[in-house]
């Protein structure tokens, strides 16, 4: 893959993670009409999206030339 393809793919992944994270937060804090025994753990999904988005953001910084490692 070329540099521009990597950059585009990284930006798309970051956008998707932010959207899924926002939807998960909204669903977690939405008013619950009744207690259902099999609800999705929206907060875990949202926190997973935030953690993954941070890793993708670090990868994006590496793609644009910012060194984030110990070198």
N, CA, C, O and CB atoms as a CASP TS submission, in Angstrom:
PFRMAT TS
TARGET T0000
AUTHOR 0000-0000-0000
METHOD Language model
MODEL 1
PARENT N/A
ATOM      1  N   UNK     1       0.841  -1.187   0.000  1.00  0.00           N
ATOM      2  CA  UNK     1       0.000   0.000   0.000  1.00  0.00           C
ATOM      3  C   UNK     1       0.883   1.246   0.000  1.00  0.00           C
ATOM      4  O   UNK     1       1.969   1.265   0.578  1.00  0.00           O
ATOM      5  CB  UNK     1      -0.955   0.000   1.221  1.00  0.00           C
ATOM      6  N   UNK     2       0.394   2.254  -0.647  1.00  0.00           N
ATOM      7  CA  UNK     2       1.137   3.500  -0.676  1.00  0.00           C
ATOM      8  C   UNK     2       0.818   4.309   0.570  1.00  0.00           C
ATOM      9  O   UNK     2      -0.082   3.978   1.341  1.00  0.00           O
ATOM     10  CB  UNK     2       0.813   4.304  -1.948  1.00  0.00           C
ATOM     11  N   UNK     3       1.579   5.374   0.742  1.00  0.00           N
ATOM     12  CA  UNK     3       1.405   6.228   1.916  1.00  0.00           C
ATOM     13  C   UNK     3       0.013   6.864   1.951  1.00  0.00           C
ATOM     14  O   UNK     3      -0.603   6.956   3.013  1.00  0.00           O
ATOM     15  CB  UNK     3       2.477   7.318   1.935  1.00  0.00           C
ATOM     16  N   UNK     4      -0.478   7.299   0.799  1.00  0.00           N
ATOM     17  CA  UNK     4      -1.793   7.942   0.764  1.00  0.00           C
ATOM     18  C   UNK     4      -2.912   6.940   1.062  1.00  0.00           C
ATOM     19  O   UNK     4      -3.914   7.291   1.685  1.00  0.00           O
ATOM     20  CB  UNK     4      -2.027   8.599  -0.604  1.00  0.00           C
ATOM     21  N   UNK     5      -2.739   5.695   0.617  1.00  0.00           N
ATOM     22  CA  UNK     5      -3.739   4.677   0.938  1.00  0.00           C
ATOM     23  C   UNK     5      -3.753   4.375   2.432  1.00  0.00           C
ATOM     24  O   UNK     5      -4.820   4.211   3.023  1.00  0.00           O
ATOM     25  CB  UNK     5      -3.471   3.395   0.146  1.00  0.00           C
ATOM     26  N   UNK     6      -2.562   4.301   3.048  1.00  0.00           N
ATOM     27  CA  UNK     6      -2.491   4.068   4.486  1.00  0.00           C
ATOM     28  C   UNK     6      -3.136   5.217   5.247  1.00  0.00           C
ATOM     29  O   UNK     6      -3.858   4.996   6.219  1.00  0.00           O
ATOM     30  CB  UNK     6      -1.037   3.886   4.932  1.00  0.00           C
ATOM     31  N   UNK     7      -2.876   6.435   4.808  1.00  0.00           N
ATOM     32  CA  UNK     7      -3.445   7.609   5.463  1.00  0.00           C
ATOM     33  C   UNK     7      -4.967   7.615   5.341  1.00  0.00           C
ATOM     34  O   UNK     7      -5.668   7.900   6.312  1.00  0.00           O
ATOM     35  CB  UNK     7      -2.860   8.892   4.861  1.00  0.00           C
ATOM     36  N   UNK     8      -5.476   7.304   4.155  1.00  0.00           N
ATOM     37  CA  UNK     8      -6.924   7.266   3.939  1.00  0.00           C
ATOM     38  C   UNK     8      -7.580   6.176   4.781  1.00  0.00           C
ATOM     39  O   UNK     8      -8.613   6.407   5.409  1.00  0.00           O
ATOM     40  CB  UNK     8      -7.237   7.042   2.456  1.00  0.00           C
ATOM     41  N   UNK     9      -6.984   5.000   4.791  1.00  0.00           N
ATOM     42  CA  UNK     9      -7.532   3.894   5.571  1.00  0.00           C
ATOM     43  C   UNK     9      -7.520   4.205   7.070  1.00  0.00           C
ATOM     44  O   UNK     9      -8.456   3.854   7.787  1.00  0.00           O
ATOM     45  CB  UNK     9      -6.742   2.613   5.296  1.00  0.00           C
ATOM     46  N   UNK    10      -6.476   4.853   7.529  1.00  0.00           N
ATOM     47  CA  UNK    10      -6.385   5.221   8.939  1.00  0.00           C
ATOM     48  C   UNK    10      -7.441   6.258   9.307  1.00  0.00           C
ATOM     49  O   UNK    10      -8.061   6.158  10.366  1.00  0.00           O
ATOM     50  CB  UNK    10      -4.990   5.756   9.258  1.00  0.00           C
ATOM     51  N   UNK    11      -7.648   7.241   8.454  1.00  0.00           N
ATOM     52  CA  UNK    11      -8.665   8.262   8.730  1.00  0.00           C
ATOM     53  C   UNK    11     -10.077   7.671   8.717  1.00  0.00           C
ATOM     54  O   UNK    11     -10.918   8.049   9.532  1.00  0.00           O
ATOM     55  CB  UNK    11      -8.566   9.396   7.703  1.00  0.00           C
ATOM     56  N   UNK    12     -10.333   6.750   7.796  1.00  0.00           N
ATOM     57  CA  UNK    12     -11.644   6.090   7.742  1.00  0.00           C
ATOM     58  C   UNK    12     -11.861   5.256   9.004  1.00  0.00           C
ATOM     59  O   UNK    12     -12.946   5.280   9.586  1.00  0.00           O
ATOM     60  CB  UNK    12     -11.759   5.194   6.476  1.00  0.00           C
ATOM     61  N   UNK    13     -10.841   4.528   9.423  1.00  0.00           N
ATOM     62  CA  UNK    13     -10.956   3.720  10.638  1.00  0.00           C
ATOM     63  C   UNK    13     -11.203   4.604  11.854  1.00  0.00           C
ATOM     64  O   UNK    13     -12.016   4.264  12.712  1.00  0.00           O
ATOM     65  CB  UNK    13      -9.688   2.876  10.846  1.00  0.00           C
ATOM     66  N   UNK    14     -10.511   5.731  11.934  1.00  0.00           N
ATOM     67  CA  UNK    14     -10.703   6.655  13.051  1.00  0.00           C
ATOM     68  C   UNK    14     -12.117   7.218  13.056  1.00  0.00           C
ATOM     69  O   UNK    14     -12.736   7.324  14.115  1.00  0.00           O
ATOM     70  CB  UNK    14      -9.683   7.795  12.985  1.00  0.00           C
ATOM     71  N   UNK    15     -12.630   7.578  11.898  1.00  0.00           N
ATOM     72  CA  UNK    15     -13.994   8.098  11.799  1.00  0.00           C
ATOM     73  C   UNK    15     -15.019   7.051  12.221  1.00  0.00           C
ATOM     74  O   UNK    15     -15.959   7.362  12.953  1.00  0.00           O
ATOM     75  CB  UNK    15     -14.282   8.564  10.373  1.00  0.00           C
ATOM     76  N   UNK    16     -14.844   5.816  11.765  1.00  0.00           N
ATOM     77  CA  UNK    16     -15.773   4.743  12.128  1.00  0.00           C
ATOM     78  C   UNK    16     -15.751   4.491  13.631  1.00  0.00           C
ATOM     79  O   UNK    16     -16.803   4.305  14.243  1.00  0.00           O
ATOM     80  CB  UNK    16     -15.425   3.452  11.373  1.00  0.00           C
ATOM     81  N   UNK    17     -14.558   4.483  14.231  1.00  0.00           N
ATOM     82  CA  UNK    17     -14.453   4.256  15.671  1.00  0.00           C
ATOM     83  C   UNK    17     -15.114   5.374  16.468  1.00  0.00           C
ATOM     84  O   UNK    17     -15.773   5.114  17.475  1.00  0.00           O
ATOM     85  CB  UNK    17     -12.993   4.125  16.076  1.00  0.00           C
ATOM     86  N   UNK    18     -14.941   6.613  16.024  1.00  0.00           N
ATOM     87  CA  UNK    18     -15.566   7.741  16.726  1.00  0.00           C
ATOM     88  C   UNK    18     -17.085   7.655  16.626  1.00  0.00           C
ATOM     89  O   UNK    18     -17.782   7.914  17.607  1.00  0.00           O
ATOM     90  CB  UNK    18     -15.068   9.086  16.148  1.00  0.00           C
ATOM     91  N   UNK    19     -17.602   7.297  15.466  1.00  0.00           N
ATOM     92  CA  UNK    19     -19.057   7.192  15.288  1.00  0.00           C
ATOM     93  C   UNK    19     -19.625   6.059  16.145  1.00  0.00           C
ATOM     94  O   UNK    19     -20.633   6.245  16.825  1.00  0.00           O
ATOM     95  CB  UNK    19     -19.406   6.960  13.797  1.00  0.00           C
ATOM     96  N   UNK    20     -18.987   4.894  16.116  1.00  0.00           N
ATOM     97  CA  UNK    20     -19.471   3.776  16.935  1.00  0.00           C
ATOM     98  C   UNK    20     -19.371   4.112  18.414  1.00  0.00           C
ATOM     99  O   UNK    20     -20.268   3.767  19.183  1.00  0.00           O
ATOM    100  CB  UNK    20     -18.676   2.495  16.631  1.00  0.00           C
ATOM    101  N   UNK    21     -18.298   4.780  18.828  1.00  0.00           N
ATOM    102  CA  UNK    21     -18.153   5.190  20.226  1.00  0.00           C
ATOM    103  C   UNK    21     -19.237   6.170  20.656  1.00  0.00           C
ATOM    104  O   UNK    21     -19.779   6.056  21.755  1.00  0.00           O
ATOM    105  CB  UNK    21     -16.787   5.813  20.447  1.00  0.00           C
ATOM    106  N   UNK    22     -19.555   7.133  19.794  1.00  0.00           N
ATOM    107  CA  UNK    22     -20.598   8.109  20.121  1.00  0.00           C
ATOM    108  C   UNK    22     -21.970   7.440  20.219  1.00  0.00           C
ATOM    109  O   UNK    22     -22.754   7.751  21.116  1.00  0.00           O
ATOM    110  CB  UNK    22     -20.632   9.226  19.067  1.00  0.00           C
ATOM    111  N   UNK    23     -22.255   6.526  19.300  1.00  0.00           N
ATOM    112  CA  UNK    23     -23.531   5.802  19.345  1.00  0.00           C
ATOM    113  C   UNK    23     -23.607   4.943  20.610  1.00  0.00           C
ATOM    114  O   UNK    23     -24.662   4.847  21.236  1.00  0.00           O
ATOM    115  CB  UNK    23     -23.705   4.916  18.080  1.00  0.00           C
ATOM    116  N   UNK    24     -22.501   4.330  20.976  1.00  0.00           N
ATOM    117  CA  UNK    24     -22.485   3.496  22.180  1.00  0.00           C
ATOM    118  C   UNK    24     -22.719   4.320  23.437  1.00  0.00           C
ATOM    119  O   UNK    24     -23.476   3.906  24.314  1.00  0.00           O
ATOM    120  CB  UNK    24     -21.160   2.753  22.290  1.00  0.00           C
ATOM    121  N   UNK    25     -22.072   5.493  23.536  1.00  0.00           N
ATOM    122  CA  UNK    25     -22.303   6.360  24.688  1.00  0.00           C
ATOM    123  C   UNK    25     -23.761   6.808  24.752  1.00  0.00           C
ATOM    124  O   UNK    25     -24.369   6.829  25.822  1.00  0.00           O
ATOM    125  CB  UNK    25     -21.378   7.580  24.630  1.00  0.00           C
ATOM    126  N   UNK    26     -24.312   7.164  23.592  1.00  0.00           N
ATOM    127  CA  UNK    26     -25.710   7.603  23.569  1.00  0.00           C
ATOM    128  C   UNK    26     -26.646   6.481  24.017  1.00  0.00           C
ATOM    129  O   UNK    26     -27.580   6.718  24.783  1.00  0.00           O
ATOM    130  CB  UNK    26     -26.096   8.081  22.160  1.00  0.00           C
ATOM    131  N   UNK    27     -26.397   5.263  23.540  1.00  0.00           N
ATOM    132  CA  UNK    27     -27.241   4.134  23.929  1.00  0.00           C
ATOM    133  C   UNK    27     -27.075   3.767  25.402  1.00  0.00           C
ATOM    134  O   UNK    27     -28.027   3.328  26.048  1.00  0.00           O
ATOM    135  CB  UNK    27     -26.924   2.929  23.063  1.00  0.00           C
ATOM    136  N   UNK    28     -25.866   3.948  25.929  1.00  0.00           N
ATOM    137  CA  UNK    28     -25.651   3.625  27.341  1.00  0.00           C
ATOM    138  C   UNK    28     -26.428   4.578  28.251  1.00  0.00           C
ATOM    139  O   UNK    28     -27.020   4.151  29.242  1.00  0.00           O
ATOM    140  CB  UNK    28     -24.154   3.681  27.678  1.00  0.00           C
ATOM    141  N   UNK    29     -26.425   5.862  27.913  1.00  0.00           N
ATOM    142  CA  UNK    29     -27.072   6.851  28.765  1.00  0.00           C
ATOM    143  C   UNK    29     -28.525   7.135  28.373  1.00  0.00           C
ATOM    144  O   UNK    29     -29.152   8.023  28.950  1.00  0.00           O
ATOM    145  CB  UNK    29     -26.288   8.127  28.731  1.00  0.00           C
ATOM    146  N   UNK    30     -29.060   6.403  27.412  1.00  0.00           N
ATOM    147  CA  UNK    30     -30.459   6.596  27.011  1.00  0.00           C
ATOM    148  C   UNK    30     -31.384   6.066  28.102  1.00  0.00           C
ATOM    149  O   UNK    30     -31.015   5.197  28.892  1.00  0.00           O
ATOM    150  CB  UNK    30     -30.752   5.887  25.659  1.00  0.00           C
ATOM    151  N   UNK    31     -32.572   6.604  28.120  1.00  0.00           N
ATOM    152  CA  UNK    31     -33.555   6.147  29.096  1.00  0.00           C
ATOM    153  C   UNK    31     -33.980   4.722  28.758  1.00  0.00           C
ATOM    154  O   UNK    31     -34.297   4.399  27.613  1.00  0.00           O
ATOM    155  CB  UNK    31     -34.785   7.094  29.131  1.00  0.00           C
ATOM    156  N   UNK    32     -33.975   3.900  29.766  1.00  0.00           N
ATOM    157  CA  UNK    32     -34.290   2.487  29.559  1.00  0.00           C
ATOM    158  C   UNK    32     -35.771   2.242  29.850  1.00  0.00           C
ATOM    159  O   UNK    32     -36.220   2.476  30.973  1.00  0.00           O
ATOM    160  CB  UNK    32     -33.398   1.584  30.460  1.00  0.00           C
ATOM    161  N   UNK    33     -36.536   1.777  28.865  1.00  0.00           N
ATOM    162  CA  UNK    33     -37.978   1.592  29.073  1.00  0.00           C
ATOM    163  C   UNK    33     -38.303   0.434  30.022  1.00  0.00           C
ATOM    164  O   UNK    33     -39.278   0.503  30.770  1.00  0.00           O
ATOM    165  CB  UNK    33     -38.660   1.356  27.741  1.00  0.00           C
ATOM    166  N   UNK    34     -37.512  -0.604  29.995  1.00  0.00           N
ATOM    167  CA  UNK    34     -37.760  -1.731  30.892  1.00  0.00           C
ATOM    168  C   UNK    34     -36.449  -2.470  31.119  1.00  0.00           C
ATOM    169  O   UNK    34     -35.471  -2.269  30.398  1.00  0.00           O
ATOM    170  CB  UNK    34     -38.848  -2.689  30.310  1.00  0.00           C
ATOM    171  N   UNK    35     -36.446  -3.303  32.107  1.00  0.00           N
ATOM    172  CA  UNK    35     -35.239  -4.075  32.395  1.00  0.00           C
ATOM    173  C   UNK    35     -35.273  -5.342  31.555  1.00  0.00           C
ATOM    174  O   UNK    35     -36.172  -6.172  31.691  1.00  0.00           O
ATOM    175  CB  UNK    35     -35.125  -4.413  33.919  1.00  0.00           C
ATOM    176  N   UNK    36     -34.297  -5.473  30.702  1.00  0.00           N
ATOM    177  CA  UNK    36     -34.193  -6.663  29.860  1.00  0.00           C
ATOM    178  C   UNK    36     -32.974  -7.455  30.324  1.00  0.00           C
ATOM    179  O   UNK    36     -31.935  -6.868  30.628  1.00  0.00           O
ATOM    180  CB  UNK    36     -34.083  -6.284  28.333  1.00  0.00           C
ATOM    181  N   UNK    37     -33.087  -8.747  30.379  1.00  0.00           N
ATOM    182  CA  UNK    37     -31.948  -9.519  30.868  1.00  0.00           C
ATOM    183  C   UNK    37     -30.760  -9.582  29.903  1.00  0.00           C
ATOM    184  O   UNK    37     -29.628  -9.805  30.333  1.00  0.00           O
ATOM    185  CB  UNK    37     -32.396 -10.904  31.174  1.00  0.00           C
ATOM    186  N   UNK    38     -31.005  -9.387  28.610  1.00  0.00           N
ATOM    187  CA  UNK    38     -29.927  -9.521  27.632  1.00  0.00           C
ATOM    188  C   UNK    38     -29.682  -8.195  26.927  1.00  0.00           C
ATOM    189  O   UNK    38     -30.009  -8.041  25.750  1.00  0.00           O
ATOM    190  CB  UNK    38     -30.258 -10.617  26.606  1.00  0.00           C
ATOM    191  N   UNK    39     -29.105  -7.237  27.650  1.00  0.00           N
ATOM    192  CA  UNK    39     -28.768  -5.951  27.051  1.00  0.00           C
ATOM    193  C   UNK    39     -27.298  -5.940  26.663  1.00  0.00           C
ATOM    194  O   UNK    39     -26.468  -6.581  27.308  1.00  0.00           O
ATOM    195  CB  UNK    39     -29.084  -4.789  28.019  1.00  0.00           C
ATOM    196  N   UNK    40     -26.991  -5.214  25.615  1.00  0.00           N
ATOM    197  CA  UNK    40     -25.597  -5.077  25.219  1.00  0.00           C
ATOM    198  C   UNK    40     -24.853  -4.199  26.214  1.00  0.00           C
ATOM    199  O   UNK    40     -25.422  -3.230  26.717  1.00  0.00           O
ATOM    200  CB  UNK    40     -25.490  -4.492  23.803  1.00  0.00           C
ATOM    201  N   UNK    41     -23.601  -4.511  26.511  1.00  0.00           N
ATOM    202  CA  UNK    41     -22.816  -3.663  27.417  1.00  0.00           C
ATOM    203  C   UNK    41     -22.256  -2.446  26.654  1.00  0.00           C
ATOM    204  O   UNK    41     -21.097  -2.447  26.237  1.00  0.00           O
ATOM    205  CB  UNK    41     -21.654  -4.484  28.065  1.00  0.00           C
ATOM    206  N   UNK    42     -23.080  -1.427  26.480  1.00  0.00           N
ATOM    207  CA  UNK    42     -22.714  -0.300  25.635  1.00  0.00           C
ATOM    208  C   UNK    42     -21.479   0.436  26.142  1.00  0.00           C
ATOM    209  O   UNK    42     -20.690   0.932  25.338  1.00  0.00           O
ATOM    210  CB  UNK    42     -23.869   0.659  25.535  1.00  0.00           C
ATOM    211  N   UNK    43     -21.296   0.515  27.454  1.00  0.00           N
ATOM    212  CA  UNK    43     -20.143   1.238  27.978  1.00  0.00           C
ATOM    213  C   UNK    43     -18.846   0.512  27.638  1.00  0.00           C
ATOM    214  O   UNK    43     -17.842   1.159  27.342  1.00  0.00           O
ATOM    215  CB  UNK    43     -20.267   1.417  29.494  1.00  0.00           C
ATOM    216  N   UNK    44     -18.849  -0.793  27.674  1.00  0.00           N
ATOM    217  CA  UNK    44     -17.651  -1.556  27.315  1.00  0.00           C
ATOM    218  C   UNK    44     -17.329  -1.352  25.833  1.00  0.00           C
ATOM    219  O   UNK    44     -16.164  -1.212  25.462  1.00  0.00           O
ATOM    220  CB  UNK    44     -17.845  -3.068  27.627  1.00  0.00           C
ATOM    221  N   UNK    45     -18.345  -1.336  25.004  1.00  0.00           N
ATOM    222  CA  UNK    45     -18.143  -1.098  23.570  1.00  0.00           C
ATOM    223  C   UNK    45     -17.588   0.314  23.349  1.00  0.00           C
ATOM    224  O   UNK    45     -16.671   0.502  22.550  1.00  0.00           O
ATOM    225  CB  UNK    45     -19.478  -1.288  22.787  1.00  0.00           C
ATOM    226  N   UNK    46     -18.142   1.303  24.052  1.00  0.00           N
ATOM    227  CA  UNK    46     -17.687   2.682  23.899  1.00  0.00           C
ATOM    228  C   UNK    46     -16.238   2.839  24.361  1.00  0.00           C
ATOM    229  O   UNK    46     -15.449   3.498  23.685  1.00  0.00           O
ATOM    230  CB  UNK    46     -18.597   3.633  24.685  1.00  0.00           C
ATOM    231  N   UNK    47     -15.878   2.251  25.489  1.00  0.00           N
ATOM    232  CA  UNK    47     -14.508   2.362  25.989  1.00  0.00           C
ATOM    233  C   UNK    47     -13.531   1.617  25.080  1.00  0.00           C
ATOM    234  O   UNK    47     -12.398   2.063  24.898  1.00  0.00           O
ATOM    235  CB  UNK    47     -14.417   1.818  27.422  1.00  0.00           C
ATOM    236  N   UNK    48     -13.949   0.503  24.516  1.00  0.00           N
ATOM    237  CA  UNK    48     -13.109  -0.202  23.557  1.00  0.00           C
ATOM    238  C   UNK    48     -12.863   0.635  22.311  1.00  0.00           C
ATOM    239  O   UNK    48     -11.759   0.640  21.768  1.00  0.00           O
ATOM    240  CB  UNK    48     -13.745  -1.527  23.175  1.00  0.00           C
ATOM    241  N   UNK    49     -13.894   1.343  21.859  1.00  0.00           N
ATOM    242  CA  UNK    49     -13.739   2.221  20.697  1.00  0.00           C
ATOM    243  C   UNK    49     -12.791   3.376  21.004  1.00  0.00           C
ATOM    244  O   UNK    49     -11.989   3.765  20.155  1.00  0.00           O
ATOM    245  CB  UNK    49     -15.101   2.764  20.252  1.00  0.00           C
ATOM    246  N   UNK    50     -12.882   3.923  22.210  1.00  0.00           N
ATOM    247  CA  UNK    50     -11.991   5.022  22.591  1.00  0.00           C
ATOM    248  C   UNK    50     -10.541   4.539  22.627  1.00  0.00           C
ATOM    249  O   UNK    50      -9.649   5.216  22.116  1.00  0.00           O
ATOM    250  CB  UNK    50     -12.400   5.605  23.967  1.00  0.00           C
ATOM    251  N   UNK    51     -10.304   3.375  23.228  1.00  0.00           N
ATOM    252  CA  UNK    51      -8.944   2.846  23.311  1.00  0.00           C
ATOM    253  C   UNK    51      -8.379   2.546  21.924  1.00  0.00           C
ATOM    254  O   UNK    51      -7.224   2.860  21.637  1.00  0.00           O
ATOM    255  CB  UNK    51      -8.920   1.580  24.172  1.00  0.00           C
ATOM    256  N   UNK    52      -9.190   1.943  21.075  1.00  0.00           N
ATOM    257  CA  UNK    52      -8.734   1.627  19.723  1.00  0.00           C
ATOM    258  C   UNK    52      -8.524   2.896  18.910  1.00  0.00           C
ATOM    259  O   UNK    52      -7.580   2.973  18.123  1.00  0.00           O
ATOM    260  CB  UNK    52      -9.737   0.710  19.019  1.00  0.00           C
ATOM    261  N   UNK    53      -9.390   3.892  19.086  1.00  0.00           N
ATOM    262  CA  UNK    53      -9.238   5.160  18.369  1.00  0.00           C
ATOM    263  C   UNK    53      -7.946   5.865  18.792  1.00  0.00           C
ATOM    264  O   UNK    53      -7.302   6.515  17.969  1.00  0.00           O
ATOM    265  CB  UNK    53     -10.458   6.075  18.626  1.00  0.00           C
ATOM    266  N   UNK    54      -7.564   5.744  20.058  1.00  0.00           N
ATOM    267  CA  UNK    54      -6.308   6.342  20.505  1.00  0.00           C
ATOM    268  C   UNK    54      -5.119   5.669  19.822  1.00  0.00           C
ATOM    269  O   UNK    54      -4.177   6.344  19.404  1.00  0.00           O
ATOM    270  CB  UNK    54      -6.175   6.236  22.036  1.00  0.00           C
ATOM    271  N   UNK    55      -5.161   4.344  19.707  1.00  0.00           N
ATOM    272  CA  UNK    55      -4.076   3.637  19.020  1.00  0.00           C
ATOM    273  C   UNK    55      -4.020   4.018  17.541  1.00  0.00           C
ATOM    274  O   UNK    55      -2.933   4.160  16.981  1.00  0.00           O
ATOM    275  CB  UNK    55      -4.251   2.116  19.166  1.00  0.00           C
ATOM    276  N   UNK    56      -5.175   4.182  16.908  1.00  0.00           N
ATOM    277  CA  UNK    56      -5.223   4.598  15.501  1.00  0.00           C
ATOM    278  C   UNK    56      -4.705   6.027  15.363  1.00  0.00           C
ATOM    279  O   UNK    56      -4.061   6.359  14.367  1.00  0.00           O
ATOM    280  CB  UNK    56      -6.667   4.491  14.942  1.00  0.00           C
ATOM    281  N   UNK    57      -4.982   6.876  16.356  1.00  0.00           N
ATOM    282  CA  UNK    57      -4.498   8.249  16.338  1.00  0.00           C
ATOM    283  C   UNK    57      -2.968   8.287  16.440  1.00  0.00           C
ATOM    284  O   UNK    57      -2.324   9.093  15.768  1.00  0.00           O
ATOM    285  CB  UNK    57      -5.133   9.053  17.486  1.00  0.00           C
ATOM    286  N   UNK    58      -2.395   7.436  17.264  1.00  0.00           N
ATOM    287  CA  UNK    58      -0.933   7.341  17.356  1.00  0.00           C
ATOM    288  C   UNK    58      -0.364   6.843  16.030  1.00  0.00           C
ATOM    289  O   UNK    58       0.674   7.330  15.581  1.00  0.00           O
ATOM    290  CB  UNK    58      -0.512   6.396  18.519  1.00  0.00           C
ATOM    291  N   UNK    59      -1.028   5.885  15.404  1.00  0.00           N
ATOM    292  CA  UNK    59      -0.590   5.398  14.095  1.00  0.00           C
ATOM    293  C   UNK    59      -0.655   6.520  13.058  1.00  0.00           C
ATOM    294  O   UNK    59       0.231   6.638  12.212  1.00  0.00           O
ATOM    295  CB  UNK    59      -1.456   4.201  13.645  1.00  0.00           C
ATOM    296  N   UNK    60      -1.692   7.334  13.124  1.00  0.00           N
ATOM    297  CA  UNK    60      -1.818   8.469  12.211  1.00  0.00           C
ATOM    298  C   UNK    60      -0.679   9.465  12.424  1.00  0.00           C
ATOM    299  O   UNK    60      -0.134  10.008  11.463  1.00  0.00           O
ATOM    300  CB  UNK    60      -3.176   9.167  12.404  1.00  0.00           C
ATOM    301  N   UNK    61      -0.324   9.699  13.680  1.00  0.00           N
ATOM    302  CA  UNK    61       0.796  10.594  13.966  1.00  0.00           C
ATOM    303  C   UNK    61       2.095  10.029  13.391  1.00  0.00           C
ATOM    304  O   UNK    61       2.919  10.781  12.870  1.00  0.00           O
ATOM    305  CB  UNK    61       0.936  10.817  15.486  1.00  0.00           C
ATOM    306  N   UNK    62       2.282   8.724  13.480  1.00  0.00           N
ATOM    307  CA  UNK    62       3.473   8.104  12.893  1.00  0.00           C
ATOM    308  C   UNK    62       3.471   8.231  11.378  1.00  0.00           C
ATOM    309  O   UNK    62       4.527   8.413  10.772  1.00  0.00           O
ATOM    310  CB  UNK    62       3.560   6.632  13.292  1.00  0.00           C
ATOM    311  N   UNK    63       2.307   8.136  10.762  1.00  0.00           N
ATOM    312  CA  UNK    63       2.237   8.257   9.302  1.00  0.00           C
ATOM    313  C   UNK    63       2.603   9.645   8.818  1.00  0.00           C
ATOM    314  O   UNK    63       3.189   9.790   7.746  1.00  0.00           O
ATOM    315  CB  UNK    63       0.854   7.905   8.818  1.00  0.00           C
ATOM    316  N   UNK    64       2.267  10.666   9.588  1.00  0.00           N
ATOM    317  CA  UNK    64       2.582  12.034   9.156  1.00  0.00           C
ATOM    318  C   UNK    64       3.989  12.460   9.558  1.00  0.00           C
ATOM    319  O   UNK    64       4.420  13.565   9.228  1.00  0.00           O
ATOM    320  CB  UNK    64       1.571  13.010   9.736  1.00  0.00           C
ATOM    321  N   UNK    65       4.715  11.583  10.276  1.00  0.00           N
ATOM    322  CA  UNK    65       6.128  11.866  10.535  1.00  0.00           C
ATOM    323  C   UNK    65       6.478  12.190  11.965  1.00  0.00           C
ATOM    324  O   UNK    65       7.641  12.479  12.247  1.00  0.00           O
ATOM    325  CB  UNK    65       6.555  12.977   9.700  1.00  0.00           C
ATOM    326  N   UNK    66       5.542  12.157  12.872  1.00  0.00           N
ATOM    327  CA  UNK    66       5.820  12.413  14.279  1.00  0.00           C
ATOM    328  C   UNK    66       6.272  11.110  14.916  1.00  0.00           C
ATOM    329  O   UNK    66       5.554  10.111  14.857  1.00  0.00           O
ATOM    330  CB  UNK    66       4.572  12.996  15.013  1.00  0.00           C
ATOM    331  N   UNK    67       7.457  11.106  15.526  1.00  0.00           N
ATOM    332  CA  UNK    67       7.963   9.874  16.140  1.00  0.00           C
ATOM    333  C   UNK    67       7.363   9.735  17.530  1.00  0.00           C
ATOM    334  O   UNK    67       7.479  10.637  18.360  1.00  0.00           O
ATOM    335  CB  UNK    67       9.525   9.873  16.208  1.00  0.00           C
ATOM    336  N   UNK    68       6.723   8.602  17.776  1.00  0.00           N
ATOM    337  CA  UNK    68       6.089   8.364  19.071  1.00  0.00           C
ATOM    338  C   UNK    68       6.766   7.247  19.848  1.00  0.00           C
ATOM    339  O   UNK    68       6.370   6.956  20.977  1.00  0.00           O
ATOM    340  CB  UNK    68       4.627   8.033  18.879  1.00  0.00           C
ATOM    341  N   UNK    69       7.774   6.620  19.271  1.00  0.00           N
ATOM    342  CA  UNK    69       8.461   5.519  19.941  1.00  0.00           C
ATOM    343  C   UNK    69       9.648   6.016  20.759  1.00  0.00           C
ATOM    344  O   UNK    69       9.812   7.219  20.964  1.00  0.00           O
ATOM    345  CB  UNK    69       8.927   4.489  18.919  1.00  0.00           C
ATOM    346  N   UNK    70      10.473   5.082  21.222  1.00  0.00           N
ATOM    347  CA  UNK    70      11.627   5.411  22.036  1.00  0.00           C
ATOM    348  C   UNK    70      12.872   5.705  21.219  1.00  0.00           C
ATOM    349  O   UNK    70      13.934   5.924  21.801  1.00  0.00           O
ATOM    350  CB  UNK    70      11.906   4.299  22.981  1.00  0.00           C
ATOM    351  N   UNK    71      12.792   5.719  19.963  1.00  0.00           N
ATOM    352  CA  UNK    71      13.994   5.904  19.139  1.00  0.00           C
ATOM    353  C   UNK    71      14.499   7.270  19.187  1.00  0.00           C
ATOM    354  O   UNK    71      15.503   7.580  18.547  1.00  0.00           O
ATOM    355  CB  UNK    71      13.743   5.546  17.742  1.00  0.00           C
TER
END
